[in-house]
Amino acid sequence: MAEITRILGIDPGSRVTGYGVIDSDGMRSRIVESGCIRLGDADFPTRLGAIYDALRAVVQRHAPAEVAVEQVFVSHNAQSALKLGQARGAAICAAVTAGLPVYEYTPREVKQAVVGTGAADKTQVQHMVRRLLALEGELAADAADALAVALSHAHGRVSRLLMARQVARLGR
């Protein structure tokens, strides 16, 4: 049986940042906590500080071993893409300053890992996250996306470990 790892998944946003903490052995996963950091109408630097502070609190509360963050998607609006990138930066800084390794995944990679197709829509992602984690009821879209990022990392983690073992075995 594989070792259980605690993973924090983050779906960064400049207005709402989703987060989800799971315990996973790569095959089976269990939710620890998920939620949304709602940033309101404060000025932008204040919102970035709120993302950092809230995620540091999640890290302190749950002590994840690894952090997975969704990468910025290409946007038609350059200003929105810049703000999203800065929100990601605040989230990544919260993990790095806690000494945690950070892994990044594109939205397409996350959808592929969780739903089976990189073209899945948000409702399909939410449905599969609920199924994979045996959750009942509604799940906020941003929290579901963050949990999907964590699940994507958990599933890929097993593949990476197996490949590393195979390479080490062949290198002998």
Phi and psi restraints in degrees (value plus and minus 20) as a CYANA .aco file:
   2 ALA   PHI     -94.3   -54.3
   2 ALA   PSI     136.6   176.6
   3 GLU   PHI     -90.8   -50.8
   3 GLU   PSI     121.7   161.7
   4 ILE   PHI    -104.6   -64.6
   4 ILE   PSI     112.6   152.6
   5 THR   PHI    -142.2  -102.2
   5 THR   PSI     118.5   158.5
   6 ARG   PHI    -111.4   -71.4
   6 ARG   PSI     106.1   146.1
   7 ILE   PHI    -144.8  -104.8
   7 ILE   PSI     113.5   153.5
   8 LEU   PHI    -122.3   -82.3
   8 LEU   PSI      99.8   139.8
   9 GLY   PHI    -121.5   -81.5
   9 GLY   PSI     120.5   160.5
  10 ILE   PHI    -150.6  -110.6
  10 ILE   PSI     111.2   151.2
  11 ASP   PHI    -133.1   -93.1
  11 ASP   PSI      72.6   112.6
  12 PRO   PHI     -92.6   -52.6
  12 PRO   PSI     126.4   166.4
  13 GLY   PHI    -174.5  -134.5
  13 GLY   PSI     134.3   174.3
  14 SER   PHI    -102.0   -62.0
  14 SER   PSI     -34.4     5.6
  15 ARG   PHI    -132.5   -92.5
  15 ARG   PSI     -58.4   -18.4
  16 VAL   PHI    -159.4  -119.4
  16 VAL   PSI     106.7   146.7
  17 THR   PHI    -133.9   -93.9
  17 THR   PSI     102.9   142.9
  18 GLY   PHI    -111.2   -71.2
  18 GLY   PSI     129.1   169.1
  19 TYR   PHI    -161.2  -121.2
  19 TYR   PSI     132.8   172.8
  20 GLY   PHI    -172.0  -132.0
  20 GLY   PSI     113.0   153.0
  21 VAL   PHI    -133.2   -93.2
  21 VAL   PSI     108.7   148.7
  22 ILE   PHI    -150.0  -110.0
  22 ILE   PSI     136.5   176.5
  23 ASP   PHI    -127.4   -87.4
  23 ASP   PSI     110.7   150.7
  24 SER   PHI    -168.3  -128.3
  24 SER   PSI     125.1   165.1
  25 ASP   PHI    -123.6   -83.6
  25 ASP   PSI     -11.6    28.4
  26 GLY   PHI      76.2   116.2
  26 GLY   PSI     -45.4    -5.4
  27 MET   PHI    -126.6   -86.6
  27 MET   PSI     -63.2   -23.2
  28 ARG   PHI    -139.7   -99.7
  28 ARG   PSI     118.3   158.3
  29 SER   PHI    -152.0  -112.0
  29 SER   PSI     129.3   169.3
  30 ARG   PHI    -152.3  -112.3
  30 ARG   PSI     114.7   154.7
  31 ILE   PHI     -95.5   -55.5
  31 ILE   PSI     118.8   158.8
  32 VAL   PHI    -123.6   -83.6
  32 VAL   PSI     -69.1   -29.1
  33 GLU   PHI    -184.2  -144.2
  33 GLU   PSI     129.3   169.3
  34 SER   PHI    -167.2  -127.2
  34 SER   PSI     140.5   180.5
  35 GLY   PHI     158.6   198.6
  35 GLY   PSI    -194.7  -154.7
  36 CYS   PHI    -147.9  -107.9
  36 CYS   PSI     116.1   156.1
  37 ILE   PHI    -116.2   -76.2
  37 ILE   PSI      84.4   124.4
  38 ARG   PHI    -111.1   -71.1
  38 ARG   PSI     102.7   142.7
  39 LEU   PHI    -118.4   -78.4
  39 LEU   PSI     -28.6    11.4
  40 GLY   PHI      43.6    83.6
  40 GLY   PSI    -172.1  -132.1
  41 ASP   PHI    -127.5   -87.5
  41 ASP   PSI      -1.2    38.8
  42 ALA   PHI     -83.7   -43.7
  42 ALA   PSI     144.2   184.2
  43 ASP   PHI     -83.9   -43.9
  43 ASP   PSI     139.4   179.4
  44 PHE   PHI     -80.1   -40.1
  44 PHE   PSI     -66.6   -26.6
  45 PRO   PHI     -78.0   -38.0
  45 PRO   PSI     -56.9   -16.9
  46 THR   PHI     -85.5   -45.5
  46 THR   PSI     -59.7   -19.7
  47 ARG   PHI     -84.7   -44.7
  47 ARG   PSI     -60.0   -20.0
  48 LEU   PHI     -81.6   -41.6
  48 LEU   PSI     -61.7   -21.7
  49 GLY   PHI     -83.1   -43.1
  49 GLY   PSI     -57.7   -17.7
  50 ALA   PHI     -85.8   -45.8
  50 ALA   PSI     -58.8   -18.8
  51 ILE   PHI     -80.9   -40.9
  51 ILE   PSI     -69.6   -29.6
  52 TYR   PHI     -77.6   -37.6
  52 TYR   PSI     -72.1   -32.1
  53 ASP   PHI     -82.3   -42.3
  53 ASP   PSI     -64.6   -24.6
  54 ALA   PHI     -85.9   -45.9
  54 ALA   PSI     -61.0   -21.0
  55 LEU   PHI     -92.3   -52.3
  55 LEU   PSI     -53.5   -13.5
  56 ARG   PHI     -81.0   -41.0
  56 ARG   PSI     -59.0   -19.0
  57 ALA   PHI     -85.3   -45.3
  57 ALA   PSI     -60.3   -20.3
  58 VAL   PHI     -82.1   -42.1
  58 VAL   PSI     -64.0   -24.0
  59 VAL   PHI     -81.5   -41.5
  59 VAL   PSI     -64.3   -24.3
  60 GLN   PHI     -86.3   -46.3
  60 GLN   PSI     -57.1   -17.1
  61 ARG   PHI     -90.9   -50.9
  61 ARG   PSI     -58.2   -18.2
  62 HIS   PHI    -135.6   -95.6
  62 HIS   PSI     -29.5    10.5
  63 ALA   PHI      26.5    66.5
  63 ALA   PSI      40.5    80.5
  64 PRO   PHI     -87.1   -47.1
  64 PRO   PSI     136.4   176.4
  65 ALA   PHI    -109.9   -69.9
  65 ALA   PSI     -47.6    -7.6
  66 GLU   PHI    -164.7  -124.7
  66 GLU   PSI     136.1   176.1
  67 VAL   PHI    -147.2  -107.2
  67 VAL   PSI     114.3   154.3
  68 ALA   PHI    -139.3   -99.3
  68 ALA   PSI     110.5   150.5
  69 VAL   PHI    -146.0  -106.0
  69 VAL   PSI     118.4   158.4
  70 GLU   PHI     -95.4   -55.4
  70 GLU   PSI     117.1   157.1
  71 GLN   PHI     -97.7   -57.7
  71 GLN   PSI     142.3   182.3
  72 VAL   PHI     -90.0   -50.0
  72 VAL   PSI     114.2   154.2
  73 PHE   PHI    -111.8   -71.8
  73 PHE   PSI     139.1   179.1
  74 VAL   PHI     -92.1   -52.1
  74 VAL   PSI     109.8   149.8
  75 SER   PHI    -138.0   -98.0
  75 SER   PSI     132.2   172.2
  76 HIS   PHI     -95.0   -55.0
  76 HIS   PSI     -40.6    -0.6
  77 ASN   PHI    -125.7   -85.7
  77 ASN   PSI      89.0   129.0
  78 ALA   PHI     -81.2   -41.2
  78 ALA   PSI     -58.4   -18.4
  79 GLN   PHI     -83.1   -43.1
  79 GLN   PSI     -61.6   -21.6
  80 SER   PHI     -84.7   -44.7
  80 SER   PSI     -61.9   -21.9
  81 ALA   PHI     -83.5   -43.5
  81 ALA   PSI     -59.5   -19.5
  82 LEU   PHI     -84.4   -44.4
  82 LEU   PSI     -64.3   -24.3
  83 LYS   PHI     -83.9   -43.9
  83 LYS   PSI     -60.7   -20.7
  84 LEU   PHI     -83.4   -43.4
  84 LEU   PSI     -60.8   -20.8
  85 GLY   PHI     -82.3   -42.3
  85 GLY   PSI     -58.2   -18.2
  86 GLN   PHI     -89.7   -49.7
  86 GLN   PSI     -56.5   -16.5
  87 ALA   PHI     -83.9   -43.9
  87 ALA   PSI     -60.9   -20.9
  88 ARG   PHI     -80.4   -40.4
  88 ARG   PSI     -62.2   -22.2
  89 GLY   PHI     -80.0   -40.0
  89 GLY   PSI     -62.9   -22.9
  90 ALA   PHI     -82.5   -42.5
  90 ALA   PSI     -61.3   -21.3
  91 ALA   PHI     -85.8   -45.8
  91 ALA   PSI     -64.9   -24.9
  92 ILE   PHI     -84.5   -44.5
  92 ILE   PSI     -59.9   -19.9
  93 CYS   PHI     -82.1   -42.1
  93 CYS   PSI     -57.0   -17.0
  94 ALA   PHI     -81.6   -41.6
  94 ALA   PSI     -57.4   -17.4
  95 ALA   PHI     -96.1   -56.1
  95 ALA   PSI     -67.3   -27.3
  96 VAL   PHI     -84.9   -44.9
  96 VAL   PSI     -60.0   -20.0
  97 THR   PHI     -89.1   -49.1
  97 THR   PSI     -36.2     3.8
  98 ALA   PHI    -111.5   -71.5
  98 ALA   PSI     -17.3    22.7
  99 GLY   PHI      59.8    99.8
  99 GLY   PSI       0.8    40.8
 100 LEU   PHI    -117.3   -77.3
 100 LEU   PSI     123.6   163.6
 101 PRO   PHI     -92.8   -52.8
 101 PRO   PSI     122.9   162.9
 102 VAL   PHI    -138.8   -98.8
 102 VAL   PSI     112.7   152.7
 103 TYR   PHI    -139.8   -99.8
 103 TYR   PSI     120.9   160.9
 104 GLU   PHI    -137.2   -97.2
 104 GLU   PSI     120.9   160.9
 105 TYR   PHI    -154.9  -114.9
 105 TYR   PSI     119.8   159.8
 106 THR   PHI     -95.4   -55.4
 106 THR   PSI     136.7   176.7
 107 PRO   PHI     -75.5   -35.5
 107 PRO   PSI     -57.4   -17.4
 108 ARG   PHI     -84.6   -44.6
 108 ARG   PSI     -62.2   -22.2
 109 GLU   PHI     -82.5   -42.5
 109 GLU   PSI     -61.2   -21.2
 110 VAL   PHI     -84.1   -44.1
 110 VAL   PSI     -68.4   -28.4
 111 LYS   PHI     -81.4   -41.4
 111 LYS   PSI     -62.1   -22.1
 112 GLN   PHI     -80.2   -40.2
 112 GLN   PSI     -64.8   -24.8
 113 ALA   PHI     -89.5   -49.5
 113 ALA   PSI     -57.0   -17.0
 114 VAL   PHI    -111.9   -71.9
 114 VAL   PSI     -60.1   -20.1
 115 VAL   PHI    -122.5   -82.5
 115 VAL   PSI     -51.1   -11.1
 116 GLY   PHI      85.6   125.6
 116 GLY   PSI     -24.0    16.0
 117 THR   PHI    -163.5  -123.5
 117 THR   PSI     116.0   156.0
 118 GLY   PHI     -92.5   -52.5
 118 GLY   PSI     -28.4    11.6
 119 ALA   PHI    -120.7   -80.7
 119 ALA   PSI      -6.5    33.5
 120 ALA   PHI     -82.8   -42.8
 120 ALA   PSI     131.1   171.1
 121 ASP   PHI    -116.3   -76.3
 121 ASP   PSI     154.1   194.1
 122 LYS   PHI     -79.5   -39.5
 122 LYS   PSI     -58.0   -18.0
 123 THR   PHI     -87.4   -47.4
 123 THR   PSI     -55.3   -15.3
 124 GLN   PHI     -86.9   -46.9
 124 GLN   PSI     -60.6   -20.6
 125 VAL   PHI     -82.7   -42.7
 125 VAL   PSI     -67.5   -27.5
 126 GLN   PHI     -79.0   -39.0
 126 GLN   PSI     -63.4   -23.4
 127 HIS   PHI     -81.0   -41.0
 127 HIS   PSI     -67.7   -27.7
 128 MET   PHI     -88.4   -48.4
 128 MET   PSI     -56.1   -16.1
 129 VAL   PHI     -82.6   -42.6
 129 VAL   PSI     -65.0   -25.0
 130 ARG   PHI     -80.0   -40.0
 130 ARG   PSI     -62.4   -22.4
 131 ARG   PHI     -87.0   -47.0
 131 ARG   PSI     -68.4   -28.4
 132 LEU   PHI     -83.9   -43.9
 132 LEU   PSI     -51.2   -11.2
 133 LEU   PHI    -123.8   -83.8
 133 LEU   PSI     -14.0    26.0
 134 ALA   PHI      32.7    72.7
 134 ALA   PSI      29.5    69.5
 135 LEU   PHI    -117.6   -77.6
 135 LEU   PSI     122.9   162.9
 136 GLU   PHI    -122.4   -82.4
 136 GLU   PSI     132.7   172.7
 137 GLY   PHI      58.0    98.0
 137 GLY   PSI    -188.2  -148.2
 138 GLU   PHI     -97.6   -57.6
 138 GLU   PSI     134.0   174.0
 139 LEU   PHI    -157.8  -117.8
 139 LEU   PSI     104.8   144.8
 140 ALA   PHI     -77.3   -37.3
 140 ALA   PSI     120.9   160.9
 141 ALA   PHI     -75.8   -35.8
 141 ALA   PSI     -64.1   -24.1
 142 ASP   PHI     -89.1   -49.1
 142 ASP   PSI     -56.9   -16.9
 143 ALA   PHI     -87.8   -47.8
 143 ALA   PSI     -61.2   -21.2
 144 ALA   PHI     -81.7   -41.7
 144 ALA   PSI     -61.6   -21.6
 145 ASP   PHI     -83.9   -43.9
 145 ASP   PSI     -60.7   -20.7
 146 ALA   PHI     -85.5   -45.5
 146 ALA   PSI     -61.9   -21.9
 147 LEU   PHI     -83.8   -43.8
 147 LEU   PSI     -56.9   -16.9
 148 ALA   PHI     -83.2   -43.2
 148 ALA   PSI     -59.1   -19.1
 149 VAL   PHI     -83.3   -43.3
 149 VAL   PSI     -64.0   -24.0
 150 ALA   PHI     -83.4   -43.4
 150 ALA   PSI     -63.4   -23.4
 151 LEU   PHI     -84.3   -44.3
 151 LEU   PSI     -60.6   -20.6
 152 SER   PHI     -78.8   -38.8
 152 SER   PSI     -64.9   -24.9
 153 HIS   PHI     -84.5   -44.5
 153 HIS   PSI     -63.5   -23.5
 154 ALA   PHI     -79.9   -39.9
 154 ALA   PSI     -64.8   -24.8
 155 HIS   PHI     -87.1   -47.1
 155 HIS   PSI     -63.2   -23.2
 156 GLY   PHI     -89.7   -49.7
 156 GLY   PSI     -47.8    -7.8
 157 ARG   PHI     -81.2   -41.2
 157 ARG   PSI     -63.1   -23.1
 158 VAL   PHI     -82.2   -42.2
 158 VAL   PSI     -64.8   -24.8
 159 SER   PHI     -81.2   -41.2
 159 SER   PSI     -63.1   -23.1
 160 ARG   PHI     -83.7   -43.7
 160 ARG   PSI     -60.6   -20.6
 161 LEU   PHI     -85.3   -45.3
 161 LEU   PSI     -62.7   -22.7
 162 LEU   PHI     -83.9   -43.9
 162 LEU   PSI     -61.8   -21.8
 163 MET   PHI     -85.3   -45.3
 163 MET   PSI     -60.5   -20.5
 164 ALA   PHI     -83.4   -43.4
 164 ALA   PSI     -60.4   -20.4
 165 ARG   PHI     -84.4   -44.4
 165 ARG   PSI     -60.9   -20.9
 166 GLN   PHI     -84.7   -44.7
 166 GLN   PSI     -62.7   -22.7
 167 VAL   PHI     -83.2   -43.2
 167 VAL   PSI     -62.9   -22.9
 168 ALA   PHI     -83.5   -43.5
 168 ALA   PSI     -59.9   -19.9
 169 ARG   PHI     -86.3   -46.3
 169 ARG   PSI     -60.6   -20.6
 170 LEU   PHI     -91.2   -51.2
 170 LEU   PSI     -46.7    -6.7
 171 GLY   PHI     -96.0   -56.0
 171 GLY   PSI     -31.2     8.8
